[in-house]
Amino acid sequence: MNRPAPRPFSLLAEITHRCPLHCPYCSNPLELAAQAGELTTDEWRRVLNEAAELGVLHVGFSGGEPLQRSDLVQLVAAARAAGLYSNLITSSLGLSRRRIEELKRAGLDSIQVSFQSDEETLADRIAGTSAHANKLQAAQLVREFGFPLTMNVVLHRGNIGRLERIIALAETLGAERLELANTQYYGWAFKNRGTLLPSRSQIEHATQVASAAKQRLLGRMEVLFVVPDYYSDRPKPCMHGWGQKHLTVNPIGEVLPCPTAHEIKSMRFDIVREKSLAWIWRESDAFNRFRGTEWMPEPCHSCEFREMDFGGCRCQAALIAGDAAVTDPACQFSPNRQTLTEFVEASQKGTAPFSLDADGLTFRQNARKDDGAQ
Amino acid sequence: MQLPPSDIHPKLSSRARLQTDKVTGKPVLLYPEGVLMLNPTGHAIAQLCTGEVTFQEMVDKLAARYKKTSQEISPQVAEYLHRLRERNLLEMPGTTQ
């Protein structure tokens, strides 16, 4: 790659994999990083400063549950000092009045709270713990302190039928942005995809509901809904291109071109403890491997959509086709599309109601405390 | 484009932050999951959205600055404010969407 690297705009700072929730659709890796291996406060400060120097404007503090880090307020202050617009991406467990006051003072800009459903019983069963009531209170605190509130709901077969009520909850809570995020099948979600994938009729109904809400709430609430790629002919324009706009730093300091890049088992990721963020972004093998269009095989290489979807998702190619360097199997032109289509068709047969206790649904478990860094 | 009432006080939303981009030295408006790279006119308008200045005063100031008449530029200013509102980046107290 001889062209100069583009400028990154956003950093996802996955500051810990620890999380009080056990959602079976989590996109964290199956091998979660243990606390012992996490970057220190000073290491994160360096990452934030280097990201700002590179051109990054937005930082999302995520995880796991970022509130599990006792130094979160210091990290937010460091982001603010570096001129970054910061977003806390949280389950809200641990968001006390005192903590939110401190975060406000440190300069946090916005907060995204995840919800599992609009209703407590189902929501808590999906989360694998009692969390919903806490989230309702936390969302009120977020508004009371004048933060913009984003509500994020991961959709799957178990909750997608409740979309109208989920949207109504977002309105009640005063959310300014609602992410109706169809499950992306990586990590724990891939393991559970047989149970989680909605049926075609569910997707069609949800698409109509979301589209009507988007119109109705224009200017008041931004509503996001994207048809999942398993049901689409076209792949998603993953990360707007590999190594083009975004980088993720995971709890142990690996720098990833996308949050789920750990799915590409053959790829090695450089660590901020060993190299500068600028070097990793511009020079590292991982970031250059799929940058631009030169790496593309057919049918991508000569495809008229190649600058629109960038060949789709590398992680999905690795997961489904066993090779990260081929066309995303979600694409209608991929020789591997049939694999995905067969899976989708097999999922239509089941008329049994969604059961969280179904055999094979694996709830996320944290790494043991004494596990070393991976 | 219908003009907003002349005595309205447009104010950038608290979810938006106006700052200078380190890389380009140019003004940017940051908000959740998004950024607007502002051109000089957009920047001039955004800087006046303080909640202290009325729409009419805003138009008069910009007209003086760009050596135009208020009548000439008021539709453009209104259009720009409308676009900010659609992104939920502007408060106009007393108006309804």
Contacts between the chains, C-beta under 8 A, distances in Angstrom:
chain1	res1	chain2	res2	distance
A	7	B	23	6.2
A	9	B	35	6.9
A	52	B	22	6.5
A	53	B	22	7.1
A	55	B	21	7.9
A	55	B	22	7.0
A	55	B	23	4.4
A	57	B	21	7.4
A	57	B	28	6.8
A	57	B	30	5.9
A	57	B	35	5.5
A	58	B	30	7.1
A	58	B	33	7.2
A	58	B	35	7.3
A	83	B	19	6.3
A	83	B	22	6.4
A	85	B	17	6.0
A	85	B	30	4.0
A	85	B	31	7.5
A	85	B	32	7.9
A	85	B	35	7.9
A	87	B	32	6.1
A	87	B	33	7.4
A	109	B	15	7.6
A	109	B	17	6.6
A	109	B	30	7.6
A	109	B	32	7.4
A	110	B	15	6.4
A	110	B	32	4.5
A	112	B	32	7.8
A	146	B	14	5.8
A	148	B	13	7.9
A	148	B	14	7.4
A	148	B	15	3.7
A	148	B	31	7.6
A	148	B	32	5.4
A	150	B	32	6.0
A	150	B	33	7.7
A	176	B	15	6.6
A	176	B	32	7.5
A	176	B	88	6.0
A	177	B	32	5.9
A	177	B	33	7.2
A	218	B	86	6.8
A	219	B	85	6.0
A	219	B	86	5.4
A	219	B	88	6.1
A	219	B	97	5.0
A	220	B	88	6.9
A	220	B	97	7.0
A	221	B	88	7.8
A	222	B	87	8.0
A	222	B	88	6.7
